[in-house]
Amino acid sequence: MRILDCTLRDGGYTNNWNFSKEQVVDSYTACKNAGVEYTELGFRRSGPEEGFGVWYHTPESLINETLGDIVCEKTKIAIMAQMGTFTIDDFVPKKDSLISMVRVLIAYHCIDKDDSKLNVDLINETCDMILKLKKLGYEVTVNIGRIDKMTDVQIEETCKLISRASPDYFYIADTYGHLGIMNMKEILDVIKRVYSGKIGFHAHDNLLNATVKSIDSYYNGVSIVDGTMGGIGRGSGNAKTELLIAHTILKNKDEYDLLPVLEYCEKWIGSYKNNHVLYFITGMYSMHVNYAITLIEKYDFTFSKCFKILMHVLKENKHHFFDGKYLQSVCDLY
């Protein structure tokens, strides 16, 4: 399972993409140090729009001056571009850009708000755009919004049309957060019948299942999933990057590091005392919950200190049963 973190792009809905340089640098650095493969900065649009911050259209110069000194190959930069809001002239050749992946979004697949009418012309225009972007040297995905509003026949037709452009990933987007594990699996089964390329999944958390169905999608054929740190994002939010990372760690894969993402959450999203992160850590490692409860209620430590304390308890194999005196002795060490 590969992870694409879209904290800045999807999280931009919470502040109209008015991110400081420090926050953008911290977001990229957290993903890089955590081992996340892609981080999505924002949208690429033809120009600025009133009321929105600069990461809503994300010009090349902005990326260069913000991240030029720290970008590395192992954590690639992605950008989203919605059909109808940009042209190919808004992109420079890949060799002149820090962007590696362009995610082309079809937000609405229908004609005149009638979901029974598939907008074949738009899909063909999207294929042409994908081919142009690939010619410039970019990895390209196509993201189909509102996937649950499409019939099986429409999904199959869309897959066949998109196939001629050979995107790097065919993404299904749970735009309204309606998908459960079963209907998500059914949609993936339809796609896999007619589409041989790699599939991606972008979940929303309206049903409080974004992370679960993202992980489950991996076991049903998806190659890459989206997440945001702390689950921040439009409306109900998204799958949580930290939980996606935790899942891979629990599968005995050591290519990820959890702490950088959790430190970002503590600095920019919310205190660990309010967002259950310590409970998540104890659950992840099957620790007695009183270790988290005591750290939250009795002490006023930073998250990093709490994390080190819990990892110390785990390393000494003292996590199965709670011992308040032992915890105090560990706290004194830090």
Secondary structure, DSSP 8 states (H G I E B T S, - for coil): -EEEE-HHHHHGGGTTT---HHHHHHHHHHHHHHT-SEEEEEE--SS--TT--GGGT--HHHHHHHHTTT-BTTBEEEEEEETTS--GGG---GGG-SEEEEEEEES--EETTEEEEE-HHHHHHHHHHHHHHHHTT-EEEEEES-GGGS-HHHHHHHHHHHHTT--SEEEEE-TTS---HHHHHHHHHHHHHH--S-EEEE-B-TTS-HHHHHHHHHTTT--EEEEBGGG--STT-B-BHHHHHHHHHHTT--S--SHHHHHHHHHHT--TTTS-HHHHHHHHTT--THHHHHHHHH----HHHHHHHHHHHHHTT--SS--HHHHHHHHHH-
